Structure formats: structure tokens, C-alpha cells
Amino acid sequence: MNVSMRQLRAFLAVASHRHFRRAADALHLTQPAVSRLIADLEGELDVRLFDRSTREVVPTEAGRYLEQALARVLDELDGVLAHAQSQADPLRGRVRIAAVPTLSAGLVPACIAHCAKAHPSLEILLRDQTQAQVLDAVRGGEVDFGLGVEPATAEEFDTETILHDPFHLVCREDHPFASRMSVPWKALAQARLVLLDHTSGSRRLIDAAFADRGIAMDVALEVGHPHTAFRMVEADLGVTVTPALSLDALRPGLVAVRLSPEVRREVTLMRRRARSLTPPALTVWNVFRQIALTLA
């Protein structure tokens, strides 16, 4: 079956106007051209779509069915095509991103706020997820790109590191570490630790920092979010190691101290390997790069 969009739109125009000349005027075609399109469509479908007289054009039963179904389908198609066309505009459209919690709270708000002011026709949808979930969402094409810690399996993704984020120790202000300018990693051998669990991209790096220095870890609690770790520290259940971008959530009574030597995580934008970004997604990607430069 070889049915064209011109034939279908001509059919809808005739069915709507109940008149070939008025339909032709609406389509900016000649009346013979519209008549030919309808005849060709009836020939392809092998069914009569209109009963014609000198006074009116009335859809047949088959024509009425096709009119109802086709109007809905073409309306949806027009919406799909309009959405696809909007994706070519770098300053208009929907962008889906996934980010780990410390970045959702520490970096993403600045980016969304910048876009809302500078590019109000961009719509950003955020998933606040663990590192493992961010990688799955990027891998599966559920989001345009992700923001997290440099993945261990970087070869699966196209990545760009935009920021180096140092780890800090967080303790209560009455803890012996609180008065120091910095704390050596080896001093944590005697500390009860409240750490992010292994779904976090940071945990892999924290474990490596201890292992590289031969330091035994006394992990008292594992939690899913830095804010939860801070509440546990407030309750005097231990100390935590956390990236600098999470420190905005510290409340009175907690102190952040530099760790020595400095260990940093790489904050990374990531997209599926060999998959191009839509123009709107590339705009937001570049905004993240610009925001990171202000924090470096």
C-alpha cells in the first residue's frame, strides 16, 4: 500500500469542508489536484470514501471511520513532529539529567537557576540518584546525560571531568579533630566511621584512600546520603569523610576539617559512548562546565 501524507490531508480537508473547492482553497491547491489525490487514495484503499452529488460531498461509512481515526493519528503525529523540530533549537526543549545526591544539592541547583534565567524555554528534568543508578540511566538512554563521580568503567561512556572535589573530615565541634587545621588519613585508624554505602561513587575512592595507606577502617554505619551521615555525626555516632560539595548542608555543631594529603574525586559529565547530545542537552552540558569553572 502506497498512501501519502498529501492524500490523507486532502481527505481530511474534503471530509471537514464537505466540498472539494473549499478543501482545495484551504490546502492552497487546485480543485482538480484535490480530486486526483482523493481518487488515488480510494484506489490504494480499494474503497469509496465519499458519496458525491452536485450539491454536496458526504463521507461513506468507510470515510467516516477513516475521518475519525485519521484526525486523531495526524494530530498526534503533528505533535511528535513539532517536538522533534523543537529539539533542533539549542535554547528550547526538554533535557533529562541524572545526578548523584551531593551534586544534586551542590551543583545542579546553580545550573538549573542559570538556565531558568538565561534560557527560560529550556526545561530540565532531574533524577536525584545513586552513582550506580546514574550510570544505569545513562547506559540505558533514560536520560540525556549524567553527572557523578568518574565511573570505574569509563570506557562505556564519553566523559568530561569538570571539577576536582576534595574530601573533608566532618566531626562534632567537641571532637578532638575539630581544633586541627588538617587531619592525616592515618589518624582515622582509631575513629569510628560513618560512610556512604557502596552505591555511592565516592565510597570507592574513600576505600582506596584508606587501602593505599594501609589503614584499617572501623565502619560503624553505612548510609545512603551525606545529609544522613551528618545527622549520625551530630548524634555522636562517629565521624564521616565527605566531598567538599556536600558541606553546604552542615548545621551548627559540626566542623569540616581538611584531610592530609588531599584526595579528590573527579566530578564528571557522562553520556553514552558515541551518542551525540541533542542541541538543548548540549546547551545544559556547557552550562555545567561554566558553573564548575566558577567553583574551581
C-alpha positions as CSV (number, residue, x, y, z in Angstrom):
1,M,0.0,0.0,0.0
2,N,1.4,3.4,-1.1
3,V,-0.6,6.1,0.7
4,S,0.9,9.6,1.0
5,M,0.5,12.3,3.6
6,R,-0.8,14.6,0.9
7,Q,-3.6,12.2,0.1
8,L,-4.5,11.8,3.8
9,R,-4.5,15.6,4.5
10,A,-6.6,16.1,1.3
11,F,-9.1,13.5,2.5
12,L,-9.4,15.2,5.9
13,A,-9.9,18.6,4.2
14,V,-12.7,17.3,2.0
15,A,-14.3,15.5,4.9
16,S,-14.2,18.6,7.0
17,H,-15.4,21.1,4.4
18,R,-17.8,18.6,2.6
19,H,-16.7,20.4,-0.6
20,F,-13.9,19.9,-3.0
21,R,-13.4,23.6,-3.9
22,R,-13.4,24.8,-0.3
23,A,-11.0,22.0,0.6
24,A,-8.7,23.0,-2.3
25,D,-8.7,26.6,-1.1
26,A,-7.8,25.5,2.4
27,L,-4.9,23.4,1.1
28,H,-3.8,26.1,-1.4
29,L,-4.2,23.5,-4.2
30,T,-6.4,23.5,-7.3
31,Q,-9.7,21.6,-7.2
32,P,-8.5,19.0,-9.9
33,A,-5.4,18.3,-7.8
34,V,-7.5,17.6,-4.7
35,S,-9.9,15.4,-6.8
36,R,-6.9,13.4,-8.1
37,L,-5.5,12.9,-4.6
38,I,-8.8,11.6,-3.3
39,A,-9.2,9.3,-6.3
40,D,-5.7,8.0,-5.9
41,L,-6.4,7.3,-2.2
42,E,-9.6,5.5,-2.9
43,G,-7.7,3.4,-5.5
44,E,-5.0,2.5,-3.0
45,L,-7.5,1.6,-0.3
46,D,-9.9,0.0,-2.8
47,V,-12.9,1.6,-1.1
48,R,-15.1,4.5,-1.9
49,L,-14.7,7.3,0.7
50,F,-17.2,9.9,-0.4
51,D,-20.6,9.9,-2.0
52,R,-20.6,12.8,-4.4
53,S,-23.5,14.9,-5.8
54,T,-23.8,18.2,-7.5
55,R,-24.8,19.8,-4.2
56,E,-22.6,18.1,-1.5
57,V,-19.9,15.6,-0.7
58,V,-20.7,13.2,2.1
59,P,-18.3,10.6,3.6
60,T,-19.3,7.0,3.2
61,E,-19.3,4.7,6.3
62,A,-15.7,3.8,5.5
63,G,-15.0,7.5,5.0
64,R,-16.5,8.4,8.4
65,Y,-14.4,5.8,10.2
66,L,-11.2,6.9,8.4
67,E,-12.0,10.6,9.2
68,Q,-12.4,9.9,13.0
69,A,-9.3,7.7,13.3
70,L,-7.1,9.7,11.0
71,A,-7.8,13.1,12.6
72,R,-6.5,11.7,16.0
73,V,-3.5,10.0,14.4
74,L,-2.4,13.0,12.4
75,D,-2.9,15.3,15.4
76,E,-0.6,13.1,17.4
77,L,1.9,13.0,14.5
78,D,1.9,16.8,14.3
79,G,2.7,16.9,18.0
80,V,5.6,14.4,17.6
81,L,7.0,16.3,14.6
82,A,6.7,19.6,16.4
83,H,8.6,18.2,19.4
84,A,11.3,16.7,17.1
85,Q,11.7,20.1,15.4
86,S,12.0,21.8,18.8
87,Q,14.9,19.6,19.7
88,A,16.9,21.3,16.9
89,D,16.7,24.6,18.9
90,P,19.6,24.7,21.4
91,L,17.6,27.1,23.7
92,R,14.3,25.3,23.7
93,G,13.2,21.8,24.7
94,R,13.4,19.2,27.5
95,V,16.6,17.9,28.9
96,R,16.7,14.9,31.2
97,I,19.7,14.5,33.6
98,A,20.6,12.2,36.5
99,A,22.9,13.3,39.3
100,V,24.3,11.9,42.4
101,P,22.9,13.4,45.7
102,T,26.0,15.6,46.6
103,L,25.8,17.1,43.1
104,S,22.0,17.4,43.0
105,A,22.3,19.5,46.1
106,G,25.6,21.3,45.5
107,L,26.0,21.9,41.8
108,V,22.8,21.2,39.9
109,P,20.7,24.0,41.6
110,A,23.1,26.6,40.3
111,C,22.9,25.2,36.8
112,I,19.1,25.0,36.7
113,A,18.8,28.5,38.1
114,H,21.2,29.8,35.4
115,C,19.2,28.1,32.7
116,A,15.9,29.3,34.1
117,K,17.2,32.9,33.9
118,A,19.2,32.8,30.7
119,H,17.3,30.1,28.7
120,P,13.7,30.1,30.0
121,S,12.5,27.9,27.2
122,L,14.7,25.0,28.4
123,E,13.0,22.5,30.7
124,I,15.4,20.4,32.9
125,L,14.1,17.2,34.5
126,L,16.4,15.9,37.3
127,R,16.8,12.4,38.7
128,D,18.5,12.5,42.1
129,Q,20.1,9.1,42.3
130,T,23.0,7.0,43.5
131,Q,26.1,6.7,41.3
132,A,25.0,3.2,40.2
133,Q,21.6,4.4,39.2
134,V,23.0,7.4,37.3
135,L,25.3,5.0,35.3
136,D,22.3,2.7,34.6
137,A,20.1,5.7,33.5
138,V,22.9,7.0,31.1
139,R,23.7,3.5,29.8
140,G,20.0,2.8,29.1
141,G,19.3,6.1,27.4
142,E,16.7,7.1,30.1
143,V,18.5,10.5,30.5
144,D,20.4,12.7,28.1
145,F,23.4,12.7,30.3
146,G,24.6,12.1,33.9
147,L,26.6,14.0,36.5
148,G,28.6,12.0,39.0
149,V,32.0,10.7,40.0
150,E,34.2,9.5,37.3
151,P,33.0,5.9,36.6
152,A,35.2,2.9,37.2
153,T,34.1,1.6,33.8
154,A,34.8,4.9,31.9
155,E,35.3,3.1,28.6
156,E,31.5,2.6,28.5
157,F,30.9,6.4,28.4
158,D,32.0,9.6,26.8
159,T,33.1,11.7,29.8
160,E,34.3,15.1,30.7
161,T,35.7,15.9,34.1
162,I,34.6,19.5,35.1
163,L,35.7,19.7,38.7
164,H,38.1,18.2,41.3
165,D,36.3,18.0,44.6
166,P,38.4,17.3,47.7
167,F,37.3,15.1,50.6
168,H,37.0,16.5,54.1
169,L,36.5,15.1,57.6
170,V,33.3,16.1,59.3
171,C,33.1,15.8,63.1
172,R,31.3,17.4,66.1
173,E,32.8,20.6,67.3
174,D,33.6,19.0,70.6
175,H,35.7,16.2,68.9
176,P,39.5,16.3,69.3
177,F,39.8,16.6,65.5
178,A,37.7,19.8,65.4
179,S,40.5,22.1,66.5
180,R,43.0,21.0,63.9
181,M,43.9,22.7,60.7
182,S,44.1,19.3,59.0
183,V,43.8,15.7,59.9
184,P,46.1,13.0,58.4
185,W,44.3,10.0,57.0
186,K,46.3,7.7,59.3
187,A,44.6,9.4,62.3
188,L,41.3,7.9,61.2
189,A,42.6,4.4,62.0
190,Q,41.2,4.9,65.5
191,A,38.0,6.6,64.5
192,R,34.5,5.2,64.2
193,L,33.4,6.0,60.6
194,V,30.0,6.8,59.2
195,L,30.4,6.4,55.5
196,L,28.3,6.4,52.4
197,D,27.4,2.9,51.2
198,H,28.9,1.3,48.1
199,T,26.2,2.6,45.8
200,S,28.0,5.9,46.1
201,G,30.7,6.8,43.6
202,S,32.7,8.4,46.4
203,R,32.8,5.3,48.6
204,R,35.1,3.5,46.1
205,L,37.5,6.4,46.3
206,I,37.4,6.6,50.1
207,D,38.1,2.9,50.4
208,A,41.0,3.3,48.0
209,A,42.4,6.2,50.1
210,F,42.5,4.0,53.2
211,A,43.8,0.9,51.4
212,D,46.6,2.8,49.6
213,R,47.9,3.9,53.1
214,G,47.4,0.6,54.8
215,I,44.8,2.0,57.2
216,A,42.2,-0.3,58.7
217,M,38.7,1.0,58.6
218,D,36.3,0.9,61.5
219,V,33.0,1.5,59.7
220,A,30.3,1.9,62.3
221,L,27.5,2.9,59.9
222,E,26.8,3.0,56.2
223,V,24.2,5.4,54.9
224,G,22.8,6.4,51.5
225,H,23.1,10.2,51.7
226,P,25.6,12.7,53.1
227,H,22.8,14.5,55.0
228,T,22.1,11.3,56.8
229,A,25.8,10.9,57.6
230,F,25.8,14.4,59.1
231,R,22.9,13.6,61.4
232,M,24.7,10.5,62.6
233,V,27.8,12.5,63.4
234,E,25.6,15.0,65.3
235,A,24.3,12.1,67.3
236,D,28.0,11.3,68.3
237,L,28.0,8.0,66.4
238,G,31.3,8.7,64.7
239,V,32.9,10.9,62.1
240,T,32.5,11.0,58.3
241,V,34.5,11.6,55.2
242,T,32.6,13.6,52.6
243,P,33.3,15.7,49.5
244,A,33.5,19.4,49.8
245,L,30.4,20.0,47.6
246,S,28.3,18.4,50.4
247,L,29.4,20.8,53.1
248,D,26.7,23.4,52.4
249,A,24.4,21.0,54.4
250,L,26.5,21.3,57.6
251,R,24.5,22.5,60.6
252,P,25.8,24.4,63.7
253,G,27.7,22.0,65.9
254,L,29.6,20.2,63.1
255,V,33.0,21.1,61.8
256,A,34.7,20.3,58.4
257,V,38.5,19.7,58.5
258,R,40.8,19.2,55.6
259,L,42.3,15.7,55.2
260,S,46.1,15.4,54.6
261,P,47.3,14.6,52.0
262,E,44.4,15.9,49.9
263,V,42.4,13.3,48.0
264,R,39.9,14.5,45.4
265,R,37.1,13.0,43.4
266,E,36.6,13.9,39.8
267,V,33.1,15.4,39.1
268,T,32.3,14.1,35.7
269,L,29.7,14.7,33.0
270,M,28.9,11.5,31.2
271,R,26.9,10.4,28.2
272,R,26.5,7.1,26.3
273,R,29.5,6.2,24.2
274,A,29.4,7.5,20.6
275,R,25.9,9.1,21.1
276,S,25.5,12.8,20.3
277,L,23.6,15.1,22.6
278,T,20.5,17.0,21.4
279,P,21.2,20.7,20.9
280,P,19.3,21.6,24.2
281,A,21.2,18.9,26.1
282,L,24.5,20.2,24.8
283,T,23.5,23.7,26.0
284,V,22.9,22.4,29.5
285,W,26.1,20.3,29.4
286,N,28.0,23.5,28.6
287,V,26.3,25.4,31.4
288,F,27.5,22.7,33.9
289,R,31.0,23.3,32.5
290,Q,30.7,27.1,33.0
291,I,29.3,26.7,36.6
292,A,32.2,24.3,37.5
293,L,34.8,26.9,36.4
294,T,33.4,29.4,38.9
295,L,33.9,26.8,41.7
296,A,37.4,25.6,40.7
